[in-house]
């Protein structure tokens, strides 16, 4: 947990269902924060995220993460998971 008296360290952000990182970018900007890890299954969009946050590891499938090994964060954000739904005509 963040020390409320430590005004030098940015808030640490964890990101679930991250997509390309739009939500994370907004959280970082508004709260002067730093995204330290993310979880994204779609490898195409995960590459975009990783390009902008090269130091943040992709933890992958949220159902397979061992949360005991994940660094704690001050802010947890998440996008709404996308579903591949076929349109019926």
Secondary structure by P-SEA (a helix, b strand, c coil): ccccccccccbbbbbccccccaaaaaaaaaacbbbcbbbbccaaaaaaaaaacccccccccccccccccbbbbcbbbbccccccccccc
